[in-house]
Amino acid sequence: MNRVLLVRLGALGDIVHAIPVAAALRRAFPSACIDWLVSAKHREILDLVAVIDRRLVVDDRGSATGGRSLVETVRELRRERYDVAIDLQGLLKSAVIARLSHARRVIGFSAKYARESLARFFYTDVHDPGGDGMYADSEKRHVVEINLGLLTPLGLAQQTPEFPLDKPDSAAARAAVEESGGRYVLLNPGAAWPNKRWPAARFGQLASALHERRGLTSVVLWGPGERIFADEVVATASGAARISRQTSIADVVALARGAMAMVSGDTGPTHIAAALETPLVGIYGPTRPERNGPWRADDETVSRAAVCQCHHLRRCQATEWCLLDIGVPEVLSAVERRLTARDARLKAGEPNGV
């Protein structure tokens, strides 16, 4: 096999969860050309993935953000004459693009696992992971494992996930180290879905408690439209938290590498930290940690997914928002356990406590 196209347009966390597919392909086919089709909004993370040969950037939302139009993209894909196109997104749009590439084989999920079931009709090879579906309550496998299953039609057995992310230079990360003495916890109060956001004031109280108990500074991440949450964390932290500089994805990677731990809901920076093996405490409600959470045995999750009435909905539709049931003491206990496990691994001589 000489030329492979991966199709995963977005979003940030989903792209991170697909990186092990590229890593496994590179290991199995070291001389192959591996290209990745990505939305202009989300290409930045792929700049740090060295196992990819080309990032093909499409302006799939008509936002004029630097990518090619869909028509221009399809023309470019056809010129490449791919042996295989793998649709990791499972949307009609992504499936159609993969098929229009004229790749000899187009691999995608069965109807139960594709986000839009009709996508499967555009594949030449359909992979059924078994089970009841990607979003079924009974599905306990992590999405990284499910994604790697798409390599089964190529004869590749289940792979150990690898996340080959570069180590970027970052002024934001250097500042965090200098201002905290190298001892900081990364707090991420934002998320694209409103019902994934644990209250910012509680993050602030958590920062205050971590400073009191362990002398740790909290560095607060924020992305586009999230500065208001970061400011509230700092305002309620009694001087124990500082707001990060405005960050690029490369900054988030560098900050996560240097953090003693990270506390966050189910969102892109969380999955970056998990890929980097940053000690994690995840806060979950409308999504299940078994599917979307950290996968290291020492990592912690505080979850209300079992009682949430709005699984995979962007806004809470219940009378009682499940994340409000999660108090600061519960999250603080989880952070204490995670830091204790990290300290024990460091004492045992394991690098970085992971």
Secondary structure, 3 states (H helix, E strand, C coil): CCEEEEECCCCHHHHHHHHHHHHHHHHHCCCCEEEEEEEHHHHHHHHHECCCCEEEEECCCCCCCCCECHHHHHHHHHHHCCCEEEECCCCHHHHHHHHHCCCCEEEEECCCCCCCHHHHHHCCEEECCCCCCCCCCCCCCCHHHHHHHHHHHHCCCCCCCCCCECCCCCHHHHHHHHHHCCCEEEEECCCCCHHHCCCHHHHHHHHHHHHHHHCCEEEECCCCCCHHHHHHHHHCCCCCEEECCCCCHHHHHHHHHHCCEEEEECCHHHHHHHHCCCCEEEEECCCCHHHHCCCCCCCEEEECCCCCCCCCCCCCCCCCCHHHHCCHHHHHHHHHHHHHHHHHHHHCCCHHHC
